[in-house]
């Protein structure tokens, strides 16, 4: 079952990349965390150039990314697949890669001043 979820995650990332070609121009990462009792993201930190951040907001892509990450966290929690609370979405050379981090590896304080 874990393999099915991982395959679905990869397909979702590919669909996001296909639906929003501007993602192919960006380099950076988006860190995210969901508290243990929350099915949704608690905090995100966007590690992108300010101009890229603005472009994502204005185009609606930022909302699509957040919705996708919420869904992936919820799905992992529902299926009891760990890790399921923290991760990083890497954007590089037109590729999207999702990296799940061990629960508790990033403090919520790390997100306090993030953009």
MODELLER restraints for C-alpha pairs under 7 A, 6 or more apart:
rsr = mdl.restraints
at = mdl.atoms
rsr.add(forms.Gaussian(group=physical.xy_distance, feature=features.Distance(at['CA:2:A'], at['CA:81:A']), mean=6.79, stdev=0.5))
rsr.add(forms.Gaussian(group=physical.xy_distance, feature=features.Distance(at['CA:9:A'], at['CA:72:A']), mean=6.97, stdev=0.5))
rsr.add(forms.Gaussian(group=physical.xy_distance, feature=features.Distance(at['CA:13:A'], at['CA:96:A']), mean=6.35, stdev=0.5))
rsr.add(forms.Gaussian(group=physical.xy_distance, feature=features.Distance(at['CA:17:A'], at['CA:23:A']), mean=6.14, stdev=0.5))
rsr.add(forms.Gaussian(group=physical.xy_distance, feature=features.Distance(at['CA:23:A'], at['CA:94:A']), mean=6.53, stdev=0.5))
rsr.add(forms.Gaussian(group=physical.xy_distance, feature=features.Distance(at['CA:24:A'], at['CA:93:A']), mean=6.32, stdev=0.5))
rsr.add(forms.Gaussian(group=physical.xy_distance, feature=features.Distance(at['CA:24:A'], at['CA:94:A']), mean=3.57, stdev=0.5))
rsr.add(forms.Gaussian(group=physical.xy_distance, feature=features.Distance(at['CA:24:A'], at['CA:95:A']), mean=6.73, stdev=0.5))
rsr.add(forms.Gaussian(group=physical.xy_distance, feature=features.Distance(at['CA:25:A'], at['CA:93:A']), mean=6.94, stdev=0.5))
rsr.add(forms.Gaussian(group=physical.xy_distance, feature=features.Distance(at['CA:25:A'], at['CA:94:A']), mean=6.21, stdev=0.5))
rsr.add(forms.Gaussian(group=physical.xy_distance, feature=features.Distance(at['CA:26:A'], at['CA:91:A']), mean=6.24, stdev=0.5))
rsr.add(forms.Gaussian(group=physical.xy_distance, feature=features.Distance(at['CA:26:A'], at['CA:92:A']), mean=6.49, stdev=0.5))
rsr.add(forms.Gaussian(group=physical.xy_distance, feature=features.Distance(at['CA:27:A'], at['CA:48:A']), mean=6.88, stdev=0.5))
rsr.add(forms.Gaussian(group=physical.xy_distance, feature=features.Distance(at['CA:27:A'], at['CA:91:A']), mean=4.94, stdev=0.5))
rsr.add(forms.Gaussian(group=physical.xy_distance, feature=features.Distance(at['CA:27:A'], at['CA:92:A']), mean=4.60, stdev=0.5))
rsr.add(forms.Gaussian(group=physical.xy_distance, feature=features.Distance(at['CA:27:A'], at['CA:93:A']), mean=6.75, stdev=0.5))
rsr.add(forms.Gaussian(group=physical.xy_distance, feature=features.Distance(at['CA:28:A'], at['CA:47:A']), mean=5.52, stdev=0.5))
rsr.add(forms.Gaussian(group=physical.xy_distance, feature=features.Distance(at['CA:28:A'], at['CA:48:A']), mean=4.95, stdev=0.5))
rsr.add(forms.Gaussian(group=physical.xy_distance, feature=features.Distance(at['CA:28:A'], at['CA:90:A']), mean=6.16, stdev=0.5))
rsr.add(forms.Gaussian(group=physical.xy_distance, feature=features.Distance(at['CA:28:A'], at['CA:91:A']), mean=5.27, stdev=0.5))
rsr.add(forms.Gaussian(group=physical.xy_distance, feature=features.Distance(at['CA:28:A'], at['CA:92:A']), mean=6.63, stdev=0.5))
rsr.add(forms.Gaussian(group=physical.xy_distance, feature=features.Distance(at['CA:29:A'], at['CA:46:A']), mean=6.31, stdev=0.5))
rsr.add(forms.Gaussian(group=physical.xy_distance, feature=features.Distance(at['CA:29:A'], at['CA:47:A']), mean=5.09, stdev=0.5))
rsr.add(forms.Gaussian(group=physical.xy_distance, feature=features.Distance(at['CA:29:A'], at['CA:48:A']), mean=6.55, stdev=0.5))
rsr.add(forms.Gaussian(group=physical.xy_distance, feature=features.Distance(at['CA:29:A'], at['CA:88:A']), mean=6.52, stdev=0.5))
rsr.add(forms.Gaussian(group=physical.xy_distance, feature=features.Distance(at['CA:29:A'], at['CA:89:A']), mean=5.44, stdev=0.5))
rsr.add(forms.Gaussian(group=physical.xy_distance, feature=features.Distance(at['CA:29:A'], at['CA:90:A']), mean=4.45, stdev=0.5))
rsr.add(forms.Gaussian(group=physical.xy_distance, feature=features.Distance(at['CA:29:A'], at['CA:91:A']), mean=5.74, stdev=0.5))
rsr.add(forms.Gaussian(group=physical.xy_distance, feature=features.Distance(at['CA:30:A'], at['CA:44:A']), mean=6.76, stdev=0.5))
rsr.add(forms.Gaussian(group=physical.xy_distance, feature=features.Distance(at['CA:30:A'], at['CA:45:A']), mean=5.65, stdev=0.5))
rsr.add(forms.Gaussian(group=physical.xy_distance, feature=features.Distance(at['CA:30:A'], at['CA:46:A']), mean=4.58, stdev=0.5))
rsr.add(forms.Gaussian(group=physical.xy_distance, feature=features.Distance(at['CA:30:A'], at['CA:47:A']), mean=5.84, stdev=0.5))
rsr.add(forms.Gaussian(group=physical.xy_distance, feature=features.Distance(at['CA:30:A'], at['CA:88:A']), mean=5.47, stdev=0.5))
rsr.add(forms.Gaussian(group=physical.xy_distance, feature=features.Distance(at['CA:30:A'], at['CA:89:A']), mean=5.06, stdev=0.5))
rsr.add(forms.Gaussian(group=physical.xy_distance, feature=features.Distance(at['CA:30:A'], at['CA:90:A']), mean=6.64, stdev=0.5))
rsr.add(forms.Gaussian(group=physical.xy_distance, feature=features.Distance(at['CA:31:A'], at['CA:44:A']), mean=5.52, stdev=0.5))
rsr.add(forms.Gaussian(group=physical.xy_distance, feature=features.Distance(at['CA:31:A'], at['CA:45:A']), mean=5.08, stdev=0.5))
rsr.add(forms.Gaussian(group=physical.xy_distance, feature=features.Distance(at['CA:31:A'], at['CA:46:A']), mean=6.54, stdev=0.5))
rsr.add(forms.Gaussian(group=physical.xy_distance, feature=features.Distance(at['CA:31:A'], at['CA:87:A']), mean=5.83, stdev=0.5))
rsr.add(forms.Gaussian(group=physical.xy_distance, feature=features.Distance(at['CA:31:A'], at['CA:88:A']), mean=4.29, stdev=0.5))
rsr.add(forms.Gaussian(group=physical.xy_distance, feature=features.Distance(at['CA:31:A'], at['CA:89:A']), mean=6.42, stdev=0.5))
rsr.add(forms.Gaussian(group=physical.xy_distance, feature=features.Distance(at['CA:32:A'], at['CA:41:A']), mean=6.81, stdev=0.5))
rsr.add(forms.Gaussian(group=physical.xy_distance, feature=features.Distance(at['CA:32:A'], at['CA:43:A']), mean=5.80, stdev=0.5))
rsr.add(forms.Gaussian(group=physical.xy_distance, feature=features.Distance(at['CA:32:A'], at['CA:44:A']), mean=4.33, stdev=0.5))
rsr.add(forms.Gaussian(group=physical.xy_distance, feature=features.Distance(at['CA:32:A'], at['CA:45:A']), mean=6.44, stdev=0.5))
rsr.add(forms.Gaussian(group=physical.xy_distance, feature=features.Distance(at['CA:32:A'], at['CA:86:A']), mean=5.64, stdev=0.5))
rsr.add(forms.Gaussian(group=physical.xy_distance, feature=features.Distance(at['CA:32:A'], at['CA:87:A']), mean=5.48, stdev=0.5))
rsr.add(forms.Gaussian(group=physical.xy_distance, feature=features.Distance(at['CA:32:A'], at['CA:88:A']), mean=6.16, stdev=0.5))
rsr.add(forms.Gaussian(group=physical.xy_distance, feature=features.Distance(at['CA:33:A'], at['CA:41:A']), mean=5.72, stdev=0.5))
rsr.add(forms.Gaussian(group=physical.xy_distance, feature=features.Distance(at['CA:33:A'], at['CA:42:A']), mean=5.78, stdev=0.5))
rsr.add(forms.Gaussian(group=physical.xy_distance, feature=features.Distance(at['CA:33:A'], at['CA:43:A']), mean=5.53, stdev=0.5))
rsr.add(forms.Gaussian(group=physical.xy_distance, feature=features.Distance(at['CA:33:A'], at['CA:44:A']), mean=6.53, stdev=0.5))
rsr.add(forms.Gaussian(group=physical.xy_distance, feature=features.Distance(at['CA:33:A'], at['CA:85:A']), mean=5.47, stdev=0.5))
rsr.add(forms.Gaussian(group=physical.xy_distance, feature=features.Distance(at['CA:33:A'], at['CA:86:A']), mean=4.34, stdev=0.5))
rsr.add(forms.Gaussian(group=physical.xy_distance, feature=features.Distance(at['CA:33:A'], at['CA:87:A']), mean=6.63, stdev=0.5))
rsr.add(forms.Gaussian(group=physical.xy_distance, feature=features.Distance(at['CA:34:A'], at['CA:40:A']), mean=5.95, stdev=0.5))
rsr.add(forms.Gaussian(group=physical.xy_distance, feature=features.Distance(at['CA:34:A'], at['CA:41:A']), mean=4.31, stdev=0.5))
rsr.add(forms.Gaussian(group=physical.xy_distance, feature=features.Distance(at['CA:34:A'], at['CA:42:A']), mean=4.60, stdev=0.5))
rsr.add(forms.Gaussian(group=physical.xy_distance, feature=features.Distance(at['CA:34:A'], at['CA:43:A']), mean=6.80, stdev=0.5))
rsr.add(forms.Gaussian(group=physical.xy_distance, feature=features.Distance(at['CA:34:A'], at['CA:85:A']), mean=4.94, stdev=0.5))
rsr.add(forms.Gaussian(group=physical.xy_distance, feature=features.Distance(at['CA:34:A'], at['CA:86:A']), mean=6.47, stdev=0.5))
rsr.add(forms.Gaussian(group=physical.xy_distance, feature=features.Distance(at['CA:35:A'], at['CA:42:A']), mean=6.11, stdev=0.5))
rsr.add(forms.Gaussian(group=physical.xy_distance, feature=features.Distance(at['CA:35:A'], at['CA:85:A']), mean=6.71, stdev=0.5))
rsr.add(forms.Gaussian(group=physical.xy_distance, feature=features.Distance(at['CA:36:A'], at['CA:85:A']), mean=6.94, stdev=0.5))
rsr.add(forms.Gaussian(group=physical.xy_distance, feature=features.Distance(at['CA:39:A'], at['CA:73:A']), mean=6.86, stdev=0.5))
rsr.add(forms.Gaussian(group=physical.xy_distance, feature=features.Distance(at['CA:39:A'], at['CA:74:A']), mean=5.05, stdev=0.5))
rsr.add(forms.Gaussian(group=physical.xy_distance, feature=features.Distance(at['CA:40:A'], at['CA:70:A']), mean=5.06, stdev=0.5))
rsr.add(forms.Gaussian(group=physical.xy_distance, feature=features.Distance(at['CA:40:A'], at['CA:73:A']), mean=6.71, stdev=0.5))
rsr.add(forms.Gaussian(group=physical.xy_distance, feature=features.Distance(at['CA:40:A'], at['CA:74:A']), mean=6.37, stdev=0.5))
rsr.add(forms.Gaussian(group=physical.xy_distance, feature=features.Distance(at['CA:41:A'], at['CA:70:A']), mean=5.71, stdev=0.5))
rsr.add(forms.Gaussian(group=physical.xy_distance, feature=features.Distance(at['CA:43:A'], at['CA:111:A']), mean=6.42, stdev=0.5))
rsr.add(forms.Gaussian(group=physical.xy_distance, feature=features.Distance(at['CA:44:A'], at['CA:111:A']), mean=6.37, stdev=0.5))
rsr.add(forms.Gaussian(group=physical.xy_distance, feature=features.Distance(at['CA:45:A'], at['CA:111:A']), mean=5.63, stdev=0.5))
rsr.add(forms.Gaussian(group=physical.xy_distance, feature=features.Distance(at['CA:45:A'], at['CA:114:A']), mean=4.87, stdev=0.5))
rsr.add(forms.Gaussian(group=physical.xy_distance, feature=features.Distance(at['CA:45:A'], at['CA:115:A']), mean=5.96, stdev=0.5))
rsr.add(forms.Gaussian(group=physical.xy_distance, feature=features.Distance(at['CA:46:A'], at['CA:114:A']), mean=6.60, stdev=0.5))
rsr.add(forms.Gaussian(group=physical.xy_distance, feature=features.Distance(at['CA:46:A'], at['CA:115:A']), mean=5.64, stdev=0.5))
rsr.add(forms.Gaussian(group=physical.xy_distance, feature=features.Distance(at['CA:56:A'], at['CA:62:A']), mean=4.99, stdev=0.5))
rsr.add(forms.Gaussian(group=physical.xy_distance, feature=features.Distance(at['CA:73:A'], at['CA:84:A']), mean=5.74, stdev=0.5))
rsr.add(forms.Gaussian(group=physical.xy_distance, feature=features.Distance(at['CA:73:A'], at['CA:85:A']), mean=6.40, stdev=0.5))
rsr.add(forms.Gaussian(group=physical.xy_distance, feature=features.Distance(at['CA:76:A'], at['CA:84:A']), mean=5.44, stdev=0.5))
rsr.add(forms.Gaussian(group=physical.xy_distance, feature=features.Distance(at['CA:77:A'], at['CA:84:A']), mean=5.89, stdev=0.5))
rsr.add(forms.Gaussian(group=physical.xy_distance, feature=features.Distance(at['CA:83:A'], at['CA:100:A']), mean=6.12, stdev=0.5))
rsr.add(forms.Gaussian(group=physical.xy_distance, feature=features.Distance(at['CA:83:A'], at['CA:101:A']), mean=6.32, stdev=0.5))
rsr.add(forms.Gaussian(group=physical.xy_distance, feature=features.Distance(at['CA:83:A'], at['CA:102:A']), mean=5.57, stdev=0.5))
rsr.add(forms.Gaussian(group=physical.xy_distance, feature=features.Distance(at['CA:83:A'], at['CA:103:A']), mean=6.03, stdev=0.5))
rsr.add(forms.Gaussian(group=physical.xy_distance, feature=features.Distance(at['CA:85:A'], at['CA:103:A']), mean=5.90, stdev=0.5))
rsr.add(forms.Gaussian(group=physical.xy_distance, feature=features.Distance(at['CA:86:A'], at['CA:100:A']), mean=6.03, stdev=0.5))
rsr.add(forms.Gaussian(group=physical.xy_distance, feature=features.Distance(at['CA:86:A'], at['CA:101:A']), mean=5.28, stdev=0.5))
rsr.add(forms.Gaussian(group=physical.xy_distance, feature=features.Distance(at['CA:86:A'], at['CA:102:A']), mean=6.83, stdev=0.5))
rsr.add(forms.Gaussian(group=physical.xy_distance, feature=features.Distance(at['CA:86:A'], at['CA:103:A']), mean=6.08, stdev=0.5))
rsr.add(forms.Gaussian(group=physical.xy_distance, feature=features.Distance(at['CA:87:A'], at['CA:99:A']), mean=5.48, stdev=0.5))
rsr.add(forms.Gaussian(group=physical.xy_distance, feature=features.Distance(at['CA:87:A'], at['CA:100:A']), mean=4.19, stdev=0.5))
rsr.add(forms.Gaussian(group=physical.xy_distance, feature=features.Distance(at['CA:87:A'], at['CA:101:A']), mean=4.90, stdev=0.5))
rsr.add(forms.Gaussian(group=physical.xy_distance, feature=features.Distance(at['CA:88:A'], at['CA:98:A']), mean=5.93, stdev=0.5))
rsr.add(forms.Gaussian(group=physical.xy_distance, feature=features.Distance(at['CA:88:A'], at['CA:99:A']), mean=5.16, stdev=0.5))
rsr.add(forms.Gaussian(group=physical.xy_distance, feature=features.Distance(at['CA:88:A'], at['CA:100:A']), mean=6.46, stdev=0.5))
rsr.add(forms.Gaussian(group=physical.xy_distance, feature=features.Distance(at['CA:89:A'], at['CA:96:A']), mean=6.84, stdev=0.5))
rsr.add(forms.Gaussian(group=physical.xy_distance, feature=features.Distance(at['CA:89:A'], at['CA:97:A']), mean=5.77, stdev=0.5))
rsr.add(forms.Gaussian(group=physical.xy_distance, feature=features.Distance(at['CA:89:A'], at['CA:98:A']), mean=4.63, stdev=0.5))
rsr.add(forms.Gaussian(group=physical.xy_distance, feature=features.Distance(at['CA:89:A'], at['CA:99:A']), mean=6.31, stdev=0.5))
rsr.add(forms.Gaussian(group=physical.xy_distance, feature=features.Distance(at['CA:90:A'], at['CA:96:A']), mean=5.66, stdev=0.5))
rsr.add(forms.Gaussian(group=physical.xy_distance, feature=features.Distance(at['CA:90:A'], at['CA:97:A']), mean=5.09, stdev=0.5))
rsr.add(forms.Gaussian(group=physical.xy_distance, feature=features.Distance(at['CA:90:A'], at['CA:98:A']), mean=6.28, stdev=0.5))
rsr.add(forms.Gaussian(group=physical.xy_distance, feature=features.Distance(at['CA:91:A'], at['CA:97:A']), mean=6.76, stdev=0.5))
